[in-house]
Amino acid sequence: MIKYLLLLLPIFVYAQSLKSLLEFATSSNELIVSQKLLSESKKSDLQSSQNSLYPTLDMGAFYQRSDAPNPFQPGTTYSGFAKLSYEVYNGGAKRDTIKQKKSSFLSSQFDVESVKNSVELSIVQKFYNIKSTESRLRAREEASKAVLAQLERMKQFFKASLATSDDVDRLQSAYDSNVYAIESIKFELFSLKKSLELQVGLQVKTLDASAFKKVSEVENEELVAIDSLRATKRSLMSASEVIDSYYYPQIKLEDTYSLYGYMDDAKFGGQVIDQITHQNKIVATLNFRLLDFGVLGEAKRAVVLQADALNEKIKYQTKEQKLQQELARERIKTAELNIKSSKSALKSASSALKTITEKYNSGIVDNVVYLDALSTQTEAKATYETSLNNLELAYALYYFYNGKKLGEYLSE
């Protein structure tokens, strides 16, 4: 018993569900990780702006040596100083800059979710495309086995002079065509899996069956991509207010305390001159922008125009989301009808193939009729399997365009 369980172990180890792929991609997909890092940089940028509200303290020192000292300037001087600076008023620039950075950071958080959702949708689409391609491959392989069996049978008949070489050649051609089709589908499947591996960040082996919950009505939520645009627009409007602040008074205070030392004494008339050993200097600065020939005005206009452009983009994407929601509902209806239709077609094709195979084995119909029936049944089987996967894709798109997280609607 243990031996059989060990043999089955690789299947369970390598079988991957759609939900597990989505969860893994969240932490490993480079596009998502990159967007998270960009969001972290926006957070640090915001923290920097908030810290700018506090005073600054600078420390420094200098060493000065003069080859031609005089009574008022010693040959060698050294000093250390500390300077405390505080911007008393800047027209609200710092306040508006913080508002801008907050909106920019919020936008970056929405971007993380938007990229994550887009990557998840792409993974779902590739997952079910792979499932449909695997169905086509299985149908082709089953058809190839059936043709091969008839080919071997016809070769035996040919040896016994009960069939013509034309009968053998026709079946051989059908078999070779199936082999080529199988290899083409295998390459297509290989490409899809490699593309999926790139997005997930994990080697794809065997994919488990996965399905979405079939919820007919869900609450509509705005796409996070639109939320991001709104936050970016607010950031731009705050940036325009920062530009306005430059027309207001700029008041700054500085207090510098310095210590001085000398390696030689300054003398005049044989008497040592006392030098400054410490000094405290306070500076108050008031600055007004009186004229700039429209520089700030045009700069503000450029920012406002960017915000207006984003507003138009928000309107378009809002209408597009509504359109995609309507299309998603219709896509579900179409997929359900397609399942019903393709199921009937498969039942009919399978029944016809069974009857024609019996007649072909009895010599009542020729291989042309048999191969045509086999081809019809093969396509019908692949079409039915694909229709099932298309329904899952339809629901994925329905949830996506209603602003839902796809992983939360998987039934597994």
N, C-alpha and C positions, 0 to 999 in steps of 0.2 A: 504493500500500500504506500509506504514511504517513498519507494522508488518511483511510483507513478506521480506522486505529488512533486518530487524533485524534477521530473520531466516537464511538468506543467508550470513550474516556477518561473522560467523565462517569459512565459506568456503574460503572467500577472505582473512581472517586473517591468516589462516594456510596454504593456498596454496603457494608453494614455487617453484620458477623457478630455472633452473640450473644456470643462471647468478647470481641470488641473493645468491645462495649457494656458488658459487666460490668467490664472493665478501666478504661474511662473513668469509669464511675460511682463507682469506688472513690475517685478523687481529686476528683471534682466534685460528687457528690451532697451537698446541703446538710445533710441529716440525718447523714450519715457524718462530714462535716467538723465539724459541731457537736459530735458525740460525741467526736471526736478532741480538740477544744479543751477540752471538759470533762475529758477524761483528763489533758491537760497541766496543767490547773488543780489536779487532784488530786496530780499529781507535784510541783508547786510547794508545795502544802500539806504534803506529806510532807517535802520538803526543809526547809521552815520549822521543822517539829517536830524534825527531826534537829539543826538548827542551834541549837535552844533548849537543848541540852545544854551549850553553851559559855557562858563568862561574858559579860556585857554591859558596854560602856564608854560612858558618857554624858558629854558636855561641855556646859557652859553658862556663862552670865554674867548679871550683873544690875547695874543702875544705880539708886541710891536717893538722893533729894534731900529734905531736911527743912527747912521754913521756920523751924522753931524749934529750932536745934541746942542741945545742952547738953554739959557736960564729958564725958559718957559716950557721946554720940552725935553724931558730926560732921554737919555740914550735908549734905555730899555724899560718898557712898560708892559705889565700884564694885568688882566682884569677878568672878573667873573660877574655874571649878572643873571637876574631872574626877571621875567616880564610877564605880568598878568594883564590879559586883554579881555574885554567884554564888549560885545556889540549891544548897546542899549536899545537901539531902534533901527530897523532897516525897512520900514514901510510894510511890514508883514511878509517879507520875502521868505523868511524861514518857516513861518506858519504855513504859507501856501506851498512851499517846497515839500514839507512833511505830508500835506494832503496829496500832493502829486505822487510822492513816493509810495504812500499807502495804496492809492488806486493802482499804481503800476505793479506793486507787489500782489494785490488782489487779482489783477489781470493775469499775472504769471501763474497764480494758483489755479485759475480757471483753465489756463493753457495746458497745465499738467493733466488735468482731468480730460480736456478735449483731446489731447494727443493719446491719452490712455484709451479713451472710448473709441477713437478712430482705429487704433491698432487692434483693439479687441474685435471690432466689426470686421476688419480685414482678416483676422485670424479665423473668425467664424465662417466667413465666405470661403476661405481656402480649405478649411476643415471639411465643409460639405461638398466642395468641388472635388476634393480628394475622395470622399465617400462615393460620389457619383461616378468618378473615373474608375474606382475600384469595382463598382457594379458593372460598368461597361467591360472591364477586363475579365471579370468572372464569366459574364455572358459570352464573350468571345472565346474564352478558353473552353467552356462547355461545348460551344458550337464546333470548335476545332477538334475536340475529342470525338464528337459525333461524326464529323466529316472523315477523320482519320479512320474510324472504325469502318465506315462505308468504303473508304479507299482500299483498305486491306481486304475487305470482303470482295470488292470488285476485281482486285488483282487476282484473287483465287479463281474467280469466275473466268477471268481472261485466260488464265493458264489452262483452264478446263474447256476453253473455246466456247464459253457460255456468254461472253460479253466482248464488246469490241474495244479496240485501243482508244477510241474516241470517248467511251464511257470512263475509262481509267484517266485519260488526260483531263477531262472536265473536272473530275473529282480532285485530281492532283492540283489543278489550277486553283480550285476553291480552297484547298488546304493551304497552299502556299500564300494565298491572299490573306487567309486568316492568321497565319504565322506573322506576316508582315504587319497586319493590323494590331496584333497582340504586342509586338515589339514597339510599335508607335505609341500605343496606349501606355506601355510601361515607361517609355521615355517621358511622356506627358505627366505621368504619375510621379516619376522621379523629380521632375522640375517643380511640380507643385509642393512636394514634400520639402525640397531644399528651400523653396521660398518661405514655407511655413516655419522651418527651422531658423531661418534668418530673423523672422519676427518674434518667435518665441524665445530664441536663445537656448534651445535644447534640441538634441537629436530626436527626430521623430521615427518611431518604429511602427508599432501597431496602434491604430486608433480605435478606441471603444465607441460603441453606439451612444450618441448623445442627442437629447431632444429638449426643446423649449416647452415651457408651460403654455397651454393654449388659452390665454386670457383674452376675451373678446373686447373688453373695454378697459383701458388704463388711463389714469389721470395724465393730462398733457403737461409737460414741464419744458421750459425753454432750454434749448441746447446750451451747454456751457461755453461753446464757441461764441455764441451771441453774448453771453454774460461777460466774457473776456473783452469783447469789443466795447461793451458799455463801460466797463472799468477803464479801458484805455482812453475812451472819450473823456471820462471824468478827469483822468490824469492830464490830458491835454488842456482842458479848461483851467485846471489849477496852475498849469505851466503858464498860461496866458495871464493869470493873476500875478504870478511871480514877476513877469515882465512889467506889469503896471506898477509894482512896488518900487521900481527904480526911479520913478518920478517923485517919490516921497523922500523926506530927509533921511540921511544915513548918519547915525550918531554912534561914535565908538569911543571907549575909554581905554587908556593904557597906563599901567603903572610899572615903571622899570626901576629896579634897585640894583646898583652896581657897586662892586668893591674893586679898588685899584691897588696895585703894588708896583714898586720900582726897585731896580737892581743898582741904581746909582742916584746920588742926590743932585738936584739942580741947585746951582749956586749963582749968586749975583753979588759982585763986590766982596767976594770972600765969605759971604753969609749964605747959609742954607735956606732955600726957599721952600716953604711948606707946600706940599702937593695934596690934591684931593685924594682922600683914601676911601671915601664912600659917598654915594649920591643916590637920591631917590627922585625920579622924574615922572611927573604925571602929565599925560597928554589927552586932551579931549578934542575929538575931530567931528566936525559937522560938514556934511557934503550934500549939495543939491545938484541934480541934473537939470540945467536950464535949457539947453539946446543940443540936439543931436541930429538935426536935419531929417527927422522921420525914421531914424534907425530902429528905435524901440517900437514905434507904431507899426512899421512893416513886419517886424519880427513877430509881434502879437497877431497881426493879420494872418501871417503864414500858419501860426499854430491853430488859430480859430478855423481856418480853411481845412486843415487836417482833421479837426474835430467834426466839421460839417461833412467831410468826405466819409468819415467813419459812420456818421449818422445815416447816410444813404446806404452804406453797406449793411448796417443793422436792419434797416427796412427791407432790403432785398433778401437777406438771409432769414428774416422772420417769415416773409412770404414763401420762401423756398421750403422752410421747415413745414409749413402748413400744407404745401403742395405734396411734399414727400409723405406726410401722414396720410393724405387721401390716397396716394398711389399705393402705399403699404397695405391699406385696407383692401383695395381692389386686387392687389397682388395675392393676398391671402385667399380671397374668393376664387381667383383664377387657378391658384395652386390646388385648392380643394377639388375643383371641377376636373383639373388635369389628372389628379389621382384617380378619381372615379372613372374617367375615360380610359386612362392607360391601364387600369386594372381590368376593365372589360376587354380591352384590346389584347392584353396578355393572356387572359383566359381563353379568348377566341383563337389566338395564334397558337397557344400550347395544344389546344384540342385539335386544331387543324394539322399541326405538325405530327401529332400522335397518329392520326388517321392516315396521313400521307406517307408517313414512315412505314406503316404496315403495308400500304399499297405498293410502296417502292420495293420493299423487301419481297413482295409477292410478284413483282414485275408488272404491275398494272399501270404505274406511272413511271416516267423516265426521271433521270437525275436532275433535269432542269427544274421540274416541278418540286422535287424534294429539296433542292438547294434554295429555291425561292421561299419555300415554307420555313426552312431552317433560318434563313436570313430574317424573315419577318418576325419569327418568334424571338430571335436574338435581340433585335432592335426593340421589340415590345417589352422584353424583360428589362433591358437597360433603361428604357424610357420610364417604366413604372418606378424603378428604384430611384431614378433621378427626380421624378415628380415628388416623391416622399422627402427627399433632401431639399427640394425647392420650397416646400411648405415650411421647413425649418428656417430656411433663409428668409422667407417672407415675414415670419414672426420676428426674426432677429432685426430686420429692417424696421418693422413696426415699433418694436420696443426702443430701438436706437433713436428714431426720429420723434419719439415721445419723451426723449430725455432720460431714459431708464438705463441702468447698468445691466449689461447683458448677462453677466455671471449670476445675478440675483434671480433671473428668470429661467435658468436651466433646471430641469426637473430631476436631475441626478442628485 
